[in-house]
């Protein structure tokens, strides 16, 4: 085989590989369009304390790889709360995903975190006019979501909340701050004793939490006898039930057990990816 023939054969082989991959991708997308809902509802991810949007990428990329969506964008929030879109969402995008990044990632005022969440949603809403939204939080991100709801439940201009996923939520305290293993007890309805000051604020949810919202609460147990993920006790996480179960359209819990159930490992856990994808998008 001369040099020209070899180059021609190699080029044809490369074209065939690319064509085959494209055909497979289109077929996979068609199959997954039957598996997952095809909606314009955006899903917004909020990271935890001291973290960034990078903590969300394992989950968002898992969703993209599964065929849930082709669109992942980012919204960056500056220390003064200004929200800026990075990227764009095509008009006909299905199940678009938004990764949120708070520049001031060690801010502990939950009402301010909720205000910044509102800024994120408004900047997105201004350009894309969506009527519903899904919200996913890890650790502090849950408080940003819940205080957004608490401070804006009567605002009819904001989109309705379709689904919420709370991961590693510290609703009634954090270990070594205002909680410790064995401190909180839950009654048959999930009501915790004692309640910290933030939980007492969130008690208002029992009267105002949106009734069309489905809630999934994911928490970790390292299986080391502390009944915690190392940072948050299971009781603190499970105390969410008492706040929302009488109002939310549905409420369910998923406990993850083992080394990958540690607080900062939950957003890197493939089991969490699967549970989250099925809850948010599976038909």
Secondary structure, DSSP 8 states (H G I E B T S, - for coil): --HHHHHHHHHHHHHHHHHHHHHHHHHHHHHHHHHB-----EEEEE--TT--GGGGHHHHHHHHHHTS-S-EEEEEE-TT--EEEES---TT-SS-EEEEEESSTT---HHHHHHHHHHHHHHHHHHH--SEEEEEEETHHHHHHHHHHHHHTT-TTS-EEEEEEEES--TT--BTTTB-TT--EE-TT--EES--HHHHHHTTHHHHS-TT-EEEEEEEE-SSSSSBSSSSBHHHHHTHHHHHTTTSSEEEEEEEESGGGSGGGGGG-HHHHHHHHHHHHB-
